[in-house]
Amino acid sequence: MKSLALAAVVAALAGTATPVLAGSAQGFSFGRTGGNIRPLAARISAGGRVVVDGQQVRTLTQAQLRTLRELLVSQRFSSLPAHLACRGALPDVATRHVTAAGKTVSVHGGCSGRFDRVYAALARAAGVA
């Protein structure tokens, strides 16, 4: 009887969890490769430490991290395809990538507004926009 009650409580709590909390202990990484522009490698740790091209540049607050996580949810980042090759993107355009909440998305070109908003927010937060 107790195990049934415990299972009901666990199920109820699982149903009330918000997607914003999913992956909240994880950080973000993003950057660009290829093309004719300097590569970029940036990481924002779960604690807010921002490292760009191997150098720590700043630390984000928990509120800033929460805003980034909320943006992932509002832009439905988890539903983006892993790879997008935009029609008409020239070969000298860099491929950008974002890894967040256990998923990596890479885009060659500018055909995904949702990806562009996530990438731009991360770049601003890291101070590389």
C-alpha positions in Angstrom: 0.0 0.0 0.0 2.8 2.4 0.9 4.6 1.7 -2.4 1.5 2.4 -4.3 1.1 5.8 -2.5 4.7 6.6 -3.1 4.4 5.7 -6.8 1.3 8.0 -7.1 3.3 10.9 -5.5 6.3 10.3 -7.8 4.0 10.2 -10.8 2.2 13.4 -9.7 5.5 15.2 -9.2 6.8 14.0 -12.5 3.8 15.4 -14.2 4.3 18.9 -12.6 7.9 19.2 -13.6 8.4 22.0 -16.1 10.5 21.6 -19.3 12.7 24.6 -18.2 14.1 22.4 -15.4 15.1 19.7 -17.9 18.8 19.7 -18.3 19.2 22.5 -15.8 22.4 21.0 -14.4 24.0 21.1 -17.9 25.8 24.0 -19.5 25.9 25.1 -23.1 28.5 25.1 -25.8 28.4 26.8 -29.2 30.7 27.9 -32.0 31.4 28.0 -35.6 33.7 26.1 -37.9 34.6 26.2 -41.6 34.0 28.9 -44.0 36.3 31.9 -44.3 35.8 33.3 -40.8 37.8 32.6 -37.7 36.5 29.5 -35.8 34.9 30.0 -32.5 34.6 27.6 -29.5 32.6 28.8 -26.5 31.3 27.1 -23.4 29.0 28.2 -20.6 29.2 25.9 -17.7 26.2 25.0 -15.5 27.6 27.3 -12.9 27.8 30.2 -15.3 31.6 30.2 -16.2 32.1 31.4 -19.7 35.1 30.2 -21.7 35.7 31.5 -25.2 38.5 30.0 -27.3 40.2 28.6 -24.1 40.0 31.9 -22.1 37.6 32.6 -19.3 35.9 35.8 -20.2 33.1 36.3 -17.6 30.6 34.5 -15.3 26.9 34.6 -15.8 24.4 34.8 -12.9 21.8 32.1 -12.2 19.1 34.4 -13.5 21.0 34.7 -16.8 21.4 31.0 -17.1 17.7 30.5 -16.3 16.8 32.9 -19.1 19.0 31.0 -21.6 17.3 27.7 -20.5 13.9 29.3 -20.9 14.8 30.4 -24.4 15.7 26.8 -25.3 12.3 25.8 -24.3 10.4 28.7 -26.0 12.4 28.1 -29.3 11.7 24.3 -29.0 15.5 23.6 -29.4 15.0 20.0 -28.6 12.8 19.5 -31.7 15.3 21.0 -34.2 17.0 18.5 -36.5 20.6 17.7 -35.7 21.8 19.1 -39.0 20.4 21.8 -41.3 22.0 22.6 -44.6 20.2 25.8 -45.8 19.4 26.1 -49.4 21.6 28.7 -51.1 24.3 28.8 -48.4 27.7 29.4 -49.9 30.6 27.0 -49.1 32.5 29.9 -47.5 29.8 30.4 -44.9 30.7 28.9 -41.5 28.7 26.1 -39.9 27.4 27.1 -36.5 26.6 24.6 -33.8 24.9 24.7 -30.3 25.0 21.9 -27.8 22.4 22.2 -25.0 20.3 19.9 -22.8 22.1 16.9 -24.3 21.4 17.8 -28.0 23.7 19.2 -30.6 22.3 21.1 -33.6 24.5 22.4 -36.5 23.4 24.8 -39.2 25.1 25.8 -42.4 23.4 29.0 -43.5 20.6 31.1 -42.0 17.4 29.2 -42.6 16.3 28.5 -39.0 15.0 31.5 -37.0 14.7 29.3 -33.9 18.4 28.2 -34.1 19.5 31.8 -34.9 17.7 33.2 -31.8 19.3 30.6 -29.5 22.8 31.1 -31.1 22.5 34.9 -30.9 21.4 34.8 -27.2 24.3 32.5 -26.3 26.8 34.7 -28.2 25.5 37.8 -26.4 25.7 36.1 -23.1 29.3 35.1 -23.8 30.2 38.5 -25.1 31.1 37.4 -28.6 28.1 38.9 -30.5 
